[in-house]
Structure formats: structure tokens, C-alpha cells
């Protein structure tokens, strides 16, 4: 995982909820096989949408408060925020294009 994508509880509100562009948050854990399988796609989407959207990864083991706040029960869970609100969600694995489309419709 790219360190620049890592999100922590203390920065979540400022970086995600107060963002002026849509934000994709990947809720994951290091022990989660499907999470590791989509990590490359999530990183590619972050690069491709740079400047138009933000992408962050939240380790649910280290930041359980955020996961609880948004009712994350299964991972990977990809949640899109816009204007401080959750606007869409995808749970489970998906192809890169599905992940990118999840965010692009809110740009």
C-alpha cells in the first residue's frame, strides 16, 4: 500500500469529509486476501483521478472507530464521499473499471 493513501482517524474529517472533491475510501485490512487483490487497482485509480478526486485507504484494525461510524461489516468496502456525506458504496472485489466508475460518476 502506498503510504500517501493511508488515512487515520485523526485526519479523516479534515481530509475526507471536508474535501472539495469526491473521495474514495478503501476500508481494508492486511490479513484480507481480497483487499490485497484490489490494492493495485485502487492505487491505479488514485493516480488516474489525481486532481479530480482523492483516494484513501483505512486499515480497519488500526482505525476501527471510522469503520464503526460507517457500518463497515465486510471488507474490502469502497465508500465514496462527496460534500461530507456517503454517496455510494461497493462491498467486495471488483474490477478496476468498476472501482473507477464508482467515483467518476460524482466528479
ChimeraX commands (.cxc) that place a marker at each C-alpha (Angstrom):
marker #1 position 0.00,0.00,0.00 radius 0.5
marker #1 position 1.25,3.45,-0.84 radius 0.5
marker #1 position 1.84,5.39,2.36 radius 0.5
marker #1 position 0.36,8.54,0.82 radius 0.5
marker #1 position -3.02,6.78,0.62 radius 0.5
marker #1 position -3.10,5.74,4.28 radius 0.5
marker #1 position -5.80,7.53,6.30 radius 0.5
marker #1 position -6.03,7.73,10.06 radius 0.5
marker #1 position -8.87,8.63,12.42 radius 0.5
marker #1 position -7.32,11.96,13.40 radius 0.5
marker #1 position -7.21,13.19,9.77 radius 0.5
marker #1 position -10.43,11.62,8.45 radius 0.5
marker #1 position -12.83,14.54,8.93 radius 0.5
marker #1 position -10.43,17.14,7.52 radius 0.5
marker #1 position -9.22,15.07,4.54 radius 0.5
marker #1 position -12.40,13.18,3.62 radius 0.5
marker #1 position -15.49,14.93,4.94 radius 0.5
marker #1 position -14.22,18.45,4.23 radius 0.5
marker #1 position -12.80,17.66,0.78 radius 0.5
marker #1 position -13.88,19.84,-2.13 radius 0.5
marker #1 position -13.66,16.84,-4.50 radius 0.5
marker #1 position -15.18,13.34,-4.24 radius 0.5
marker #1 position -13.24,10.91,-2.04 radius 0.5
marker #1 position -12.98,7.13,-2.39 radius 0.5
marker #1 position -12.16,5.39,0.88 radius 0.5
marker #1 position -10.98,1.78,0.72 radius 0.5
marker #1 position -11.70,0.06,4.05 radius 0.5
marker #1 position -9.27,-2.87,4.24 radius 0.5
marker #1 position -7.00,-4.95,6.50 radius 0.5
marker #1 position -3.58,-6.53,5.87 radius 0.5
marker #1 position -4.93,-10.05,6.56 radius 0.5
marker #1 position -7.74,-9.68,3.97 radius 0.5
marker #1 position -6.86,-11.52,0.75 radius 0.5
marker #1 position -9.46,-9.78,-1.45 radius 0.5
marker #1 position -8.31,-6.42,-0.05 radius 0.5
marker #1 position -4.75,-7.15,-1.14 radius 0.5
marker #1 position -6.01,-8.31,-4.54 radius 0.5
marker #1 position -7.71,-4.97,-5.33 radius 0.5
marker #1 position -4.97,-2.80,-3.78 radius 0.5
marker #1 position -3.21,-2.33,-7.12 radius 0.5
marker #1 position -6.43,-1.27,-8.83 radius 0.5
marker #1 position -7.22,1.20,-6.05 radius 0.5
marker #1 position -3.72,2.71,-6.37 radius 0.5
marker #1 position -4.10,2.99,-10.16 radius 0.5
marker #1 position -7.48,4.72,-9.76 radius 0.5
marker #1 position -5.87,7.16,-7.30 radius 0.5
marker #1 position -3.25,8.04,-9.91 radius 0.5
marker #1 position -5.73,8.28,-12.80 radius 0.5
marker #1 position -8.13,10.54,-10.89 radius 0.5
marker #1 position -5.48,12.73,-9.27 radius 0.5
marker #1 position -6.66,16.33,-9.11 radius 0.5
marker #1 position -10.30,15.33,-9.73 radius 0.5
marker #1 position -10.85,13.01,-6.75 radius 0.5
marker #1 position -8.97,11.75,-3.71 radius 0.5
marker #1 position -8.40,8.14,-2.70 radius 0.5
marker #1 position -7.52,6.93,0.77 radius 0.5
marker #1 position -7.16,3.55,2.48 radius 0.5
marker #1 position -8.40,2.94,6.04 radius 0.5
marker #1 position -6.96,-0.07,7.87 radius 0.5
marker #1 position -10.00,-1.22,9.88 radius 0.5
marker #1 position -7.81,-2.87,12.52 radius 0.5
marker #1 position -5.93,0.36,13.25 radius 0.5
marker #1 position -8.88,2.73,12.71 radius 0.5
marker #1 position -11.89,0.80,13.95 radius 0.5
marker #1 position -13.70,3.98,15.01 radius 0.5
marker #1 position -14.07,5.11,11.39 radius 0.5
marker #1 position -15.19,1.65,10.25 radius 0.5
marker #1 position -17.81,1.57,13.02 radius 0.5
marker #1 position -19.03,5.07,12.21 radius 0.5
marker #1 position -19.87,3.96,8.67 radius 0.5
marker #1 position -21.15,0.48,9.49 radius 0.5
marker #1 position -18.36,-1.39,7.73 radius 0.5
marker #1 position -19.16,-5.07,8.34 radius 0.5
marker #1 position -17.31,-6.69,5.41 radius 0.5
marker #1 position -14.11,-5.76,3.64 radius 0.5
marker #1 position -13.00,-4.69,1.20 radius 0.5
marker #1 position -15.56,-1.92,1.30 radius 0.5
marker #1 position -15.14,1.03,-1.06 radius 0.5
marker #1 position -17.10,4.08,0.06 radius 0.5
marker #1 position -17.46,7.33,-1.90 radius 0.5
marker #1 position -17.92,10.60,-0.04 radius 0.5
marker #1 position -18.97,13.91,-1.56 radius 0.5
marker #1 position -19.76,17.07,0.37 radius 0.5
marker #1 position -19.11,15.31,3.65 radius 0.5
marker #1 position -21.70,12.58,3.03 radius 0.5
marker #1 position -21.52,8.98,1.86 radius 0.5
marker #1 position -22.94,8.88,-1.67 radius 0.5
marker #1 position -22.13,5.33,-2.82 radius 0.5
marker #1 position -20.58,2.06,-1.69 radius 0.5
marker #1 position -19.24,-1.16,-3.16 radius 0.5
marker #1 position -18.52,-4.16,-0.94 radius 0.5
marker #1 position -16.25,-6.95,-2.11 radius 0.5
marker #1 position -13.89,-7.27,-5.02 radius 0.5
marker #1 position -14.48,-5.63,-8.34 radius 0.5
marker #1 position -12.52,-4.84,-11.48 radius 0.5
marker #1 position -10.57,-1.61,-11.73 radius 0.5
marker #1 position -13.11,-0.06,-14.11 radius 0.5
marker #1 position -15.93,-0.67,-11.62 radius 0.5
marker #1 position -13.89,0.99,-8.89 radius 0.5
marker #1 position -13.09,3.96,-11.14 radius 0.5
marker #1 position -16.71,4.30,-12.28 radius 0.5
marker #1 position -17.87,4.28,-8.66 radius 0.5
marker #1 position -16.01,7.56,-8.15 radius 0.5
marker #1 position -16.24,9.14,-11.61 radius 0.5
marker #1 position -19.99,9.49,-11.54 radius 0.5
marker #1 position -19.59,12.04,-8.72 radius 0.5
marker #1 position -16.88,14.15,-10.37 radius 0.5
marker link #1:1,2 radius 0.2
marker link #1:2,3 radius 0.2
marker link #1:3,4 radius 0.2
marker link #1:4,5 radius 0.2
marker link #1:5,6 radius 0.2
marker link #1:6,7 radius 0.2
marker link #1:7,8 radius 0.2
marker link #1:8,9 radius 0.2
marker link #1:9,10 radius 0.2
marker link #1:10,11 radius 0.2
marker link #1:11,12 radius 0.2
marker link #1:12,13 radius 0.2
marker link #1:13,14 radius 0.2
marker link #1:14,15 radius 0.2
marker link #1:15,16 radius 0.2
marker link #1:16,17 radius 0.2
marker link #1:17,18 radius 0.2
marker link #1:18,19 radius 0.2
marker link #1:19,20 radius 0.2
marker link #1:20,21 radius 0.2
marker link #1:21,22 radius 0.2
marker link #1:22,23 radius 0.2
marker link #1:23,24 radius 0.2
marker link #1:24,25 radius 0.2
marker link #1:25,26 radius 0.2
marker link #1:26,27 radius 0.2
marker link #1:27,28 radius 0.2
marker link #1:28,29 radius 0.2
marker link #1:29,30 radius 0.2
marker link #1:30,31 radius 0.2
marker link #1:31,32 radius 0.2
marker link #1:32,33 radius 0.2
marker link #1:33,34 radius 0.2
marker link #1:34,35 radius 0.2
marker link #1:35,36 radius 0.2
marker link #1:36,37 radius 0.2
marker link #1:37,38 radius 0.2
marker link #1:38,39 radius 0.2
marker link #1:39,40 radius 0.2
marker link #1:40,41 radius 0.2
marker link #1:41,42 radius 0.2
marker link #1:42,43 radius 0.2
marker link #1:43,44 radius 0.2
marker link #1:44,45 radius 0.2
marker link #1:45,46 radius 0.2
marker link #1:46,47 radius 0.2
marker link #1:47,48 radius 0.2
marker link #1:48,49 radius 0.2
marker link #1:49,50 radius 0.2
marker link #1:50,51 radius 0.2
marker link #1:51,52 radius 0.2
marker link #1:52,53 radius 0.2
marker link #1:53,54 radius 0.2
marker link #1:54,55 radius 0.2
marker link #1:55,56 radius 0.2
marker link #1:56,57 radius 0.2
marker link #1:57,58 radius 0.2
marker link #1:58,59 radius 0.2
marker link #1:59,60 radius 0.2
marker link #1:60,61 radius 0.2
marker link #1:61,62 radius 0.2
marker link #1:62,63 radius 0.2
marker link #1:63,64 radius 0.2
marker link #1:64,65 radius 0.2
marker link #1:65,66 radius 0.2
marker link #1:66,67 radius 0.2
marker link #1:67,68 radius 0.2
marker link #1:68,69 radius 0.2
marker link #1:69,70 radius 0.2
marker link #1:70,71 radius 0.2
marker link #1:71,72 radius 0.2
marker link #1:72,73 radius 0.2
marker link #1:73,74 radius 0.2
marker link #1:74,75 radius 0.2
marker link #1:75,76 radius 0.2
marker link #1:76,77 radius 0.2
marker link #1:77,78 radius 0.2
marker link #1:78,79 radius 0.2
marker link #1:79,80 radius 0.2
marker link #1:80,81 radius 0.2
marker link #1:81,82 radius 0.2
marker link #1:82,83 radius 0.2
marker link #1:83,84 radius 0.2
marker link #1:84,85 radius 0.2
marker link #1:85,86 radius 0.2
marker link #1:86,87 radius 0.2
marker link #1:87,88 radius 0.2
marker link #1:88,89 radius 0.2
marker link #1:89,90 radius 0.2
marker link #1:90,91 radius 0.2
marker link #1:91,92 radius 0.2
marker link #1:92,93 radius 0.2
marker link #1:93,94 radius 0.2
marker link #1:94,95 radius 0.2
marker link #1:95,96 radius 0.2
marker link #1:96,97 radius 0.2
marker link #1:97,98 radius 0.2
marker link #1:98,99 radius 0.2
marker link #1:99,100 radius 0.2
marker link #1:100,101 radius 0.2
marker link #1:101,102 radius 0.2
marker link #1:102,103 radius 0.2
marker link #1:103,104 radius 0.2
marker link #1:104,105 radius 0.2
marker link #1:105,106 radius 0.2
marker link #1:106,107 radius 0.2
view
